């Protein structure tokens, strides 16, 4: 039931505990005991304000360590423990897809005195049943109450495939919860319990967060209910692999499986995020944890409450990071922005005039530093919204206006990465034959042989060279002329199968 994304030598782990029972013993994980934080100036701090959704917070820095004990006492009761029962995602052996279509045989155990035993462990045609195929799965997570009538935020992966959701409060009352909706793109879900006059959290202002600021997490790591851990904000706006729609908050707060969906508080007792994932080689906490910003969560929550689902906008481009070699190739003053490596021919970007090789540097005035900033900004917009793109093309800045479309799951923008390489260009090229051209393709050269820097950059025979430094190419002579006039490096747009990517090659 855990959602996990594997990256080289690291694992992005969703923080849901599945099938964990804690009774009479400890779960074997390496851990470090944390000493309690003693507030240095708790007496001088103002008392936390009464719970109020979306109440703006002061930007004034706290004097000394925050009063975490006071935060837990006041807002801890609004943090809940969530138990989920779901169907096992395993095919029943009775219903195998590759089994031939036959008439149902007569029950061979009908007259046997032990027929109940055989029915439990054998199929009617004599095959052994898989007991795990019918065994329900159980998971543990966390959440927090945002309205006194029972509205609760948690992670989408906590309640995925749930057949039953139970919420337990700190006063030990338990309620059956209804899942109002979930959004896998942002990993936010909204559930509701039938209760009144519940304690609630206070939400921080969207921009009221600073790197280095103290934060505190409350949740149920490994099933240990309402555990508290603390740390600092390590970074903001982090892009994670295959997580394109959330600018994550990175912290060093100790969170573990079971903390999923729990709140991340600042020192004033305001929720700044939802604890969601960790980077780990062991499956447990190793110093890197990530939370969904509360403003992203609240946008999704409002849509789910209104319609039962969340929508995201789409621009219709594939982008990749701009490194120093690519910046040199495109004559950028610094390696920043989102380099367009592919444009959907029928998408909003194409209609706006965006082309492969363009570098998107800002959206509605908001700068794009890394390529991951673009899908996060677009995903937070609404379908039909008009945006102004600051684009770098052919060594010049220009602006394009685009009207965003609704996200199509099959055409979500994908981020590719190109590693910088050194050396000189070494390609043997020939024109594409008519039967080799893909739909809508007018130019391009087939790589017959490769050596030197191009080979070290990963270009292979059979690849198709589409452009050099953003200029479409139709002949080897064109390529030679562009390379002759280039600076220290060139950016080659290569197509391999259905994938396209810019590859920087140093030539000087």
Protein Blocks (a to p, Z undefined) as FASTA:
>chain_A
ZZcdddehiacddfbdehiacehiacddddddddddddfklmmpccdddddehiacdfbd
cehjddfklmmmmmmmmpccddddddddbddfklgfklccddddddfklmgcklmmmmmm
pcfkopacdfklmmccddddddddfbfnopacddfklmgoiabdcdddfkopacddddfb
dcfknopacdddddehiacdddddfklccehiacdddddeehiahiacddddfbghiace
hiakbccdddfbdcdehjgopacddfkopafbdcfbdcdfkopaehiacdddfklmmmmm
mmmmmnopacdddehiacddddfklmmmnopabdcdjddfbdcfkbmklmnopaehiacf
bgehiacfbfmlmmmmmmmpcehiacdddddeehiacddddddddddfklcccddddddd
edddddddddddfklpcghiagdcddfbdchjllmnopaehiacfbgghiacfbfklmmm
mmmmmcfbccddddehjbccdddddfZZ
